[in-house]
Amino acid sequence: MIATATHDYQITWEKLPDDYVLPDEPVDNINQPPLAAALTESLEIAGRLPEHALNSTNYGICATVNGKIVIKAPDWAYVPSIRVAREEVKRSYTPQLQGDMPVIVMEFISDTDGTEYSIKPTYPPGKWFFYERILKVPNYIIFEPDSGSLEVYRLDNAGQYSLQAPDTNNRYQIAEMNLYLGLWQGTRENLAGYWLRWWDEQEQLLLWGSELAQQERQRAEQERQRAERLTAQLRAAGIEPEV
């Protein structure tokens, strides 16, 4: 067990009991799993998911606050490194005890009920309070897929979330990942709408597998057309190309 003291509450980082019943929070929007999968897939293809990194979707991140277990399950989160075997974090993850703090958490919202914005400090604390004051996650993303509304908050020197403005490319730097996050509109897996995408330091979009496959098909088609033109030119010159 690891303990962290603050002026208002005692935080301990201890393993969740094996018999602890995790809350069963259903996904409230059918588009949430594809949004999370798209974010993860492009990182993996680009080699941006190190061996010891932990990427999670609707998965419990735990802390014990004033002796009471608190679990929040962001729609998407990224932990740079864990220090235990994967089997030990199969059900949930406790920062400090089992590895690094998350460097980014995301919530995909389908309405404006304010649950993702809750700063309630009393038990059980709201998500905003938990990410900002307990976990101190440096980047907090709130995304509304239906409207394309994207809010990016950064933990400031006072330990509070500050709304960030996008850069000239309308993207946001996620310094801990050496990446930029931005909005993209288009179709993936027959779902048209707004998506969150990654760009690297050279402003290159991190592609999905379907996009890479499309690029390969285009390259193959260009090569076929080039070969056909060369064959036609040789025959026009009276030379029969070897097959």
Short mmCIF file of the C-alpha atoms (twelve columns), coordinates in Angstrom:
data_MODEL
# 
_entry.id   MODEL 
# 
loop_
_atom_site.group_PDB 
_atom_site.id 
_atom_site.type_symbol 
_atom_site.label_atom_id 
_atom_site.label_alt_id 
_atom_site.label_comp_id 
_atom_site.label_asym_id 
_atom_site.label_seq_id 
_atom_site.Cartn_x 
_atom_site.Cartn_y 
_atom_site.Cartn_z 
_atom_site.pdbx_PDB_model_num 
ATOM 1   C CA . MET A 1   0.000   0.000   0.000   1 
ATOM 2   C CA . ILE A 2   1.203   3.501   -0.844  1 
ATOM 3   C CA . ALA A 3   -0.234  6.578   0.869   1 
ATOM 4   C CA . THR A 4   -0.473  10.209  -0.215  1 
ATOM 5   C CA . ALA A 5   -1.482  12.914  2.245   1 
ATOM 6   C CA . THR A 6   -3.292  16.125  1.322   1 
ATOM 7   C CA . HIS A 7   -4.850  18.885  3.381   1 
ATOM 8   C CA . ASP A 8   -8.394  17.570  2.961   1 
ATOM 9   C CA . TYR A 9   -8.196  13.815  2.429   1 
ATOM 10  C CA . GLN A 10  -5.995  10.762  2.732   1 
ATOM 11  C CA . ILE A 11  -5.276  8.871   -0.480  1 
ATOM 12  C CA . THR A 12  -3.965  5.325   -0.400  1 
ATOM 13  C CA . TRP A 13  -2.995  3.196   -3.358  1 
ATOM 14  C CA . GLU A 14  -3.790  -0.419  -2.600  1 
ATOM 15  C CA . LYS A 15  -4.733  -3.476  -4.569  1 
ATOM 16  C CA . LEU A 16  -8.425  -3.963  -5.162  1 
ATOM 17  C CA . PRO A 17  -9.655  -7.060  -3.288  1 
ATOM 18  C CA . ASP A 18  -10.107 -10.033 -5.595  1 
ATOM 19  C CA . ASP A 19  -13.730 -10.421 -4.514  1 
ATOM 20  C CA . TYR A 20  -14.581 -6.731  -5.001  1 
ATOM 21  C CA . VAL A 21  -17.621 -6.375  -7.253  1 
ATOM 22  C CA . LEU A 22  -16.780 -3.847  -9.943  1 
ATOM 23  C CA . PRO A 23  -19.564 -1.462  -10.957 1 
ATOM 24  C CA . ASP A 24  -21.304 -2.484  -14.142 1 
ATOM 25  C CA . GLU A 25  -21.688 0.759   -16.058 1 
ATOM 26  C CA . PRO A 26  -23.179 0.178   -19.503 1 
ATOM 27  C CA . VAL A 27  -21.905 2.139   -22.460 1 
ATOM 28  C CA . ASP A 28  -24.547 4.779   -23.112 1 
ATOM 29  C CA . ASN A 29  -23.721 5.375   -26.762 1 
ATOM 30  C CA . ILE A 30  -23.203 2.770   -29.473 1 
ATOM 31  C CA . ASN A 31  -20.462 4.911   -31.024 1 
ATOM 32  C CA . GLN A 32  -18.250 4.950   -27.928 1 
ATOM 33  C CA . PRO A 33  -16.477 1.589   -28.461 1 
ATOM 34  C CA . PRO A 34  -15.553 2.406   -32.104 1 
ATOM 35  C CA . LEU A 35  -14.213 5.816   -31.028 1 
ATOM 36  C CA . ALA A 36  -11.968 4.205   -28.435 1 
ATOM 37  C CA . ALA A 37  -10.874 1.409   -30.773 1 
ATOM 38  C CA . ALA A 38  -9.925  3.914   -33.464 1 
ATOM 39  C CA . LEU A 39  -7.686  5.840   -31.058 1 
ATOM 40  C CA . THR A 40  -5.919  2.672   -29.942 1 
ATOM 41  C CA . GLU A 41  -5.549  1.124   -33.394 1 
ATOM 42  C CA . SER A 42  -3.660  4.042   -34.912 1 
ATOM 43  C CA . LEU A 43  -1.284  4.157   -31.936 1 
ATOM 44  C CA . GLU A 44  -0.579  0.452   -32.225 1 
ATOM 45  C CA . ILE A 45  0.006   0.541   -35.981 1 
ATOM 46  C CA . ALA A 46  2.372   3.500   -35.605 1 
ATOM 47  C CA . GLY A 47  4.384   1.713   -32.905 1 
ATOM 48  C CA . ARG A 48  3.227   4.175   -30.262 1 
ATOM 49  C CA . LEU A 49  2.073   1.578   -27.726 1 
ATOM 50  C CA . PRO A 50  5.205   0.458   -25.831 1 
ATOM 51  C CA . GLU A 51  5.342   -3.028  -24.373 1 
ATOM 52  C CA . HIS A 52  4.663   -1.875  -20.826 1 
ATOM 53  C CA . ALA A 53  2.069   0.770   -21.656 1 
ATOM 54  C CA . LEU A 54  -1.540  0.285   -20.571 1 
ATOM 55  C CA . ASN A 55  -4.353  1.476   -22.790 1 
ATOM 56  C CA . SER A 56  -7.861  1.098   -21.433 1 
ATOM 57  C CA . THR A 57  -11.470 1.510   -22.484 1 
ATOM 58  C CA . ASN A 58  -14.281 1.726   -19.918 1 
ATOM 59  C CA . TYR A 59  -11.926 0.116   -17.388 1 
ATOM 60  C CA . GLY A 60  -11.708 0.820   -13.676 1 
ATOM 61  C CA . ILE A 61  -8.920  3.042   -12.338 1 
ATOM 62  C CA . CYS A 62  -8.831  2.891   -8.553  1 
ATOM 63  C CA . ALA A 63  -7.802  4.851   -5.485  1 
ATOM 64  C CA . THR A 64  -8.792  4.673   -1.838  1 
ATOM 65  C CA . VAL A 65  -9.867  8.062   -0.499  1 
ATOM 66  C CA . ASN A 66  -10.361 8.445   3.252   1 
ATOM 67  C CA . GLY A 67  -10.567 4.685   3.556   1 
ATOM 68  C CA . LYS A 68  -13.198 4.236   0.830   1 
ATOM 69  C CA . ILE A 69  -12.536 2.685   -2.558  1 
ATOM 70  C CA . VAL A 70  -13.185 4.958   -5.526  1 
ATOM 71  C CA . ILE A 71  -13.322 3.568   -9.048  1 
ATOM 72  C CA . LYS A 72  -13.814 5.563   -12.220 1 
ATOM 73  C CA . ALA A 73  -13.866 4.086   -15.703 1 
ATOM 74  C CA . PRO A 74  -12.952 6.666   -18.364 1 
ATOM 75  C CA . ASP A 75  -14.022 5.875   -21.893 1 
ATOM 76  C CA . TRP A 76  -10.361 5.934   -22.943 1 
ATOM 77  C CA . ALA A 77  -7.129  6.268   -20.981 1 
ATOM 78  C CA . TYR A 78  -3.398  5.831   -21.483 1 
ATOM 79  C CA . VAL A 79  -0.787  4.838   -18.890 1 
ATOM 80  C CA . PRO A 80  2.844   5.056   -20.106 1 
ATOM 81  C CA . SER A 81  4.127   2.119   -18.075 1 
ATOM 82  C CA . ILE A 82  2.955   -0.516  -15.629 1 
ATOM 83  C CA . ARG A 83  5.276   -2.338  -13.232 1 
ATOM 84  C CA . VAL A 84  3.316   -5.557  -12.766 1 
ATOM 85  C CA . ALA A 85  2.277   -8.472  -14.936 1 
ATOM 86  C CA . ARG A 86  -0.706  -7.938  -17.232 1 
ATOM 87  C CA . GLU A 87  -2.628  -10.579 -15.324 1 
ATOM 88  C CA . GLU A 88  -2.516  -8.379  -12.211 1 
ATOM 89  C CA . VAL A 89  -4.323  -5.518  -13.951 1 
ATOM 90  C CA . LYS A 90  -6.870  -7.635  -15.766 1 
ATOM 91  C CA . ARG A 91  -9.835  -6.376  -13.700 1 
ATOM 92  C CA . SER A 92  -8.699  -2.903  -12.671 1 
ATOM 93  C CA . TYR A 93  -5.660  -0.681  -12.248 1 
ATOM 94  C CA . THR A 94  -4.276  1.128   -9.195  1 
ATOM 95  C CA . PRO A 95  -1.782  3.887   -10.096 1 
ATOM 96  C CA . GLN A 96  1.359   4.338   -7.989  1 
ATOM 97  C CA . LEU A 97  1.042   0.771   -6.695  1 
ATOM 98  C CA . GLN A 98  0.987   -0.947  -10.092 1 
ATOM 99  C CA . GLY A 99  2.557   1.649   -12.361 1 
ATOM 100 C CA . ASP A 100 2.423   5.199   -13.636 1 
ATOM 101 C CA . MET A 101 -0.441  7.613   -13.383 1 
ATOM 102 C CA . PRO A 102 -2.539  7.969   -16.546 1 
ATOM 103 C CA . VAL A 103 -1.308  10.861  -18.672 1 
ATOM 104 C CA . ILE A 104 -4.641  11.290  -20.443 1 
ATOM 105 C CA . VAL A 105 -8.258  10.320  -19.813 1 
ATOM 106 C CA . MET A 106 -11.178 10.834  -22.163 1 
ATOM 107 C CA . GLU A 107 -14.925 10.906  -21.780 1 
ATOM 108 C CA . PHE A 108 -17.248 10.556  -24.781 1 
ATOM 109 C CA . ILE A 109 -20.571 12.120  -23.895 1 
ATOM 110 C CA . SER A 110 -23.921 11.839  -25.610 1 
ATOM 111 C CA . ASP A 111 -25.804 14.452  -23.615 1 
ATOM 112 C CA . THR A 112 -25.210 17.416  -21.329 1 
ATOM 113 C CA . ASP A 113 -26.134 15.882  -17.983 1 
ATOM 114 C CA . GLY A 114 -22.866 17.122  -16.506 1 
ATOM 115 C CA . THR A 115 -21.662 13.827  -15.035 1 
ATOM 116 C CA . GLU A 116 -18.231 14.126  -16.639 1 
ATOM 117 C CA . TYR A 117 -17.943 17.647  -15.246 1 
ATOM 118 C CA . SER A 118 -18.754 16.772  -11.644 1 
ATOM 119 C CA . ILE A 119 -16.373 18.340  -9.118  1 
ATOM 120 C CA . LYS A 120 -18.199 16.835  -6.129  1 
ATOM 121 C CA . PRO A 121 -15.522 16.106  -3.481  1 
ATOM 122 C CA . THR A 122 -17.679 14.041  -1.119  1 
ATOM 123 C CA . TYR A 123 -17.960 10.283  -1.501  1 
ATOM 124 C CA . PRO A 124 -18.303 9.115   -4.169  1 
ATOM 125 C CA . PRO A 125 -16.401 12.010  -5.768  1 
ATOM 126 C CA . GLY A 126 -17.232 13.198  -9.270  1 
ATOM 127 C CA . LYS A 127 -15.108 12.315  -12.272 1 
ATOM 128 C CA . TRP A 128 -13.656 15.796  -12.677 1 
ATOM 129 C CA . PHE A 129 -12.628 15.898  -9.008  1 
ATOM 130 C CA . PHE A 130 -11.187 12.388  -9.175  1 
ATOM 131 C CA . TYR A 131 -9.073  13.037  -12.280 1 
ATOM 132 C CA . GLU A 132 -7.978  16.527  -11.201 1 
ATOM 133 C CA . ARG A 133 -7.416  16.220  -7.455  1 
ATOM 134 C CA . ILE A 134 -6.863  12.516  -6.778  1 
ATOM 135 C CA . LEU A 135 -5.122  11.142  -9.864  1 
ATOM 136 C CA . LYS A 136 -3.820  14.508  -11.098 1 
ATOM 137 C CA . VAL A 137 -4.077  13.371  -14.722 1 
ATOM 138 C CA . PRO A 138 -2.353  16.065  -16.831 1 
ATOM 139 C CA . ASN A 139 -4.770  15.852  -19.793 1 
ATOM 140 C CA . TYR A 140 -8.556  15.523  -19.553 1 
ATOM 141 C CA . ILE A 141 -10.573 15.276  -22.780 1 
ATOM 142 C CA . ILE A 142 -14.339 15.680  -23.057 1 
ATOM 143 C CA . PHE A 143 -15.698 14.859  -26.511 1 
ATOM 144 C CA . GLU A 144 -19.263 14.958  -27.779 1 
ATOM 145 C CA . PRO A 145 -19.288 12.848  -30.975 1 
ATOM 146 C CA . ASP A 146 -22.721 13.940  -32.203 1 
ATOM 147 C CA . SER A 147 -21.805 17.616  -32.398 1 
ATOM 148 C CA . GLY A 148 -18.033 17.313  -32.735 1 
ATOM 149 C CA . SER A 149 -17.545 19.418  -29.592 1 
ATOM 150 C CA . LEU A 150 -14.064 18.855  -28.188 1 
ATOM 151 C CA . GLU A 151 -12.795 20.266  -24.901 1 
ATOM 152 C CA . VAL A 152 -9.183  19.715  -23.881 1 
ATOM 153 C CA . TYR A 153 -8.166  20.512  -20.318 1 
ATOM 154 C CA . ARG A 154 -4.606  20.689  -19.025 1 
ATOM 155 C CA . LEU A 155 -3.552  20.544  -15.384 1 
ATOM 156 C CA . ASP A 156 -1.992  23.909  -14.586 1 
ATOM 157 C CA . ASN A 157 0.606   24.878  -11.990 1 
ATOM 158 C CA . ALA A 158 -2.123  25.368  -9.413  1 
ATOM 159 C CA . GLY A 159 -3.263  21.775  -9.861  1 
ATOM 160 C CA . GLN A 160 -6.483  22.715  -11.601 1 
ATOM 161 C CA . TYR A 161 -7.767  21.979  -15.088 1 
ATOM 162 C CA . SER A 162 -7.495  24.848  -17.550 1 
ATOM 163 C CA . LEU A 163 -9.329  24.824  -20.878 1 
ATOM 164 C CA . GLN A 164 -6.825  24.774  -23.752 1 
ATOM 165 C CA . ALA A 165 -7.007  26.558  -27.093 1 
ATOM 166 C CA . PRO A 166 -6.032  24.609  -30.232 1 
ATOM 167 C CA . ASP A 167 -2.922  25.449  -32.239 1 
ATOM 168 C CA . THR A 168 -2.959  26.875  -35.759 1 
ATOM 169 C CA . ASN A 169 -3.748  23.403  -37.127 1 
ATOM 170 C CA . ASN A 170 -6.727  23.151  -34.762 1 
ATOM 171 C CA . ARG A 171 -4.959  20.433  -32.754 1 
ATOM 172 C CA . TYR A 172 -3.851  20.025  -29.162 1 
ATOM 173 C CA . GLN A 173 -0.425  18.937  -28.025 1 
ATOM 174 C CA . ILE A 174 -0.320  15.957  -25.671 1 
ATOM 175 C CA . ALA A 175 3.252   16.480  -24.559 1 
ATOM 176 C CA . GLU A 176 3.530   13.278  -22.499 1 
ATOM 177 C CA . MET A 177 2.820   11.199  -25.624 1 
ATOM 178 C CA . ASN A 178 4.751   13.351  -28.126 1 
ATOM 179 C CA . LEU A 179 1.565   13.536  -30.154 1 
ATOM 180 C CA . TYR A 180 -1.186  15.943  -31.148 1 
ATOM 181 C CA . LEU A 181 -4.897  15.269  -30.793 1 
ATOM 182 C CA . GLY A 182 -7.495  16.727  -33.108 1 
ATOM 183 C CA . LEU A 183 -10.899 16.386  -34.692 1 
ATOM 184 C CA . TRP A 184 -11.447 14.535  -37.967 1 
ATOM 185 C CA . GLN A 185 -14.694 14.149  -39.889 1 
ATOM 186 C CA . GLY A 186 -15.262 11.165  -42.121 1 
ATOM 187 C CA . THR A 187 -16.247 7.499   -42.263 1 
ATOM 188 C CA . ARG A 188 -14.772 4.478   -40.521 1 
ATOM 189 C CA . GLU A 189 -16.365 1.029   -40.488 1 
ATOM 190 C CA . ASN A 190 -19.526 2.440   -42.108 1 
ATOM 191 C CA . LEU A 191 -19.887 5.012   -39.322 1 
ATOM 192 C CA . ALA A 192 -19.857 8.587   -40.598 1 
ATOM 193 C CA . GLY A 193 -19.236 11.393  -38.166 1 
ATOM 194 C CA . TYR A 194 -16.618 13.039  -35.978 1 
ATOM 195 C CA . TRP A 195 -13.570 11.136  -34.757 1 
ATOM 196 C CA . LEU A 196 -10.581 11.910  -32.577 1 
ATOM 197 C CA . ARG A 197 -7.289  11.389  -34.386 1 
ATOM 198 C CA . TRP A 198 -3.576  11.494  -33.573 1 
ATOM 199 C CA . TRP A 199 -0.881  13.422  -35.442 1 
ATOM 200 C CA . ASP A 200 2.856   13.004  -34.850 1 
ATOM 201 C CA . GLU A 201 5.535   15.656  -34.348 1 
ATOM 202 C CA . GLN A 202 5.939   15.974  -38.136 1 
ATOM 203 C CA . GLU A 203 2.205   16.700  -38.482 1 
ATOM 204 C CA . GLN A 204 1.634   13.303  -40.102 1 
ATOM 205 C CA . LEU A 205 -1.724  11.677  -39.398 1 
ATOM 206 C CA . LEU A 206 -1.483  8.296   -37.657 1 
ATOM 207 C CA . LEU A 207 -3.412  6.017   -39.952 1 
ATOM 208 C CA . TRP A 208 -5.909  3.254   -39.303 1 
ATOM 209 C CA . GLY A 209 -5.436  -0.185  -40.774 1 
ATOM 210 C CA . SER A 210 -8.151  0.397   -43.378 1 
ATOM 211 C CA . GLU A 211 -6.370  3.549   -44.545 1 
ATOM 212 C CA . LEU A 212 -3.054  1.742   -44.842 1 
ATOM 213 C CA . ALA A 213 -4.759  -1.006  -46.828 1 
ATOM 214 C CA . GLN A 214 -6.296  1.603   -49.130 1 
ATOM 215 C CA . GLN A 215 -2.881  3.180   -49.648 1 
ATOM 216 C CA . GLU A 216 -1.449  -0.218  -50.543 1 
ATOM 217 C CA . ARG A 217 -4.250  -0.855  -53.049 1 
ATOM 218 C CA . GLN A 218 -3.590  2.540   -54.627 1 
ATOM 219 C CA . ARG A 219 0.136   1.820   -54.854 1 
ATOM 220 C CA . ALA A 220 -0.565  -1.575  -56.429 1 
ATOM 221 C CA . GLU A 221 -2.945  0.002   -58.954 1 
ATOM 222 C CA . GLN A 222 -0.422  2.690   -59.854 1 
ATOM 223 C CA . GLU A 223 2.245   0.027   -60.337 1 
ATOM 224 C CA . ARG A 224 -0.100  -1.991  -62.562 1 
ATOM 225 C CA . GLN A 225 -0.876  1.056   -64.688 1 
ATOM 226 C CA . ARG A 226 2.816   1.926   -64.929 1 
ATOM 227 C CA . ALA A 227 3.608   -1.619  -66.087 1 
ATOM 228 C CA . GLU A 228 0.835   -1.492  -68.684 1 
ATOM 229 C CA . ARG A 229 2.130   1.826   -70.062 1 
ATOM 230 C CA . LEU A 230 5.660   0.445   -70.283 1 
ATOM 231 C CA . THR A 231 4.430   -2.679  -72.072 1 
ATOM 232 C CA . ALA A 232 2.482   -0.547  -74.565 1 
ATOM 233 C CA . GLN A 233 5.521   1.644   -75.220 1 
ATOM 234 C CA . LEU A 234 7.760   -1.380  -75.850 1 
ATOM 235 C CA . ARG A 235 5.277   -2.940  -78.251 1 
ATOM 236 C CA . ALA A 236 4.914   0.367   -80.075 1 
ATOM 237 C CA . ALA A 237 8.652   0.294   -80.546 1 
ATOM 238 C CA . GLY A 238 8.469   -3.260  -81.965 1 
ATOM 239 C CA . ILE A 239 9.740   -4.936  -78.824 1 
ATOM 240 C CA . GLU A 240 7.773   -7.761  -77.283 1 
ATOM 241 C CA . PRO A 241 8.257   -7.569  -73.501 1 
ATOM 242 C CA . GLU A 242 9.254   -10.700 -71.663 1 
ATOM 243 C CA . VAL A 243 6.522   -12.176 -69.503 1 
# 
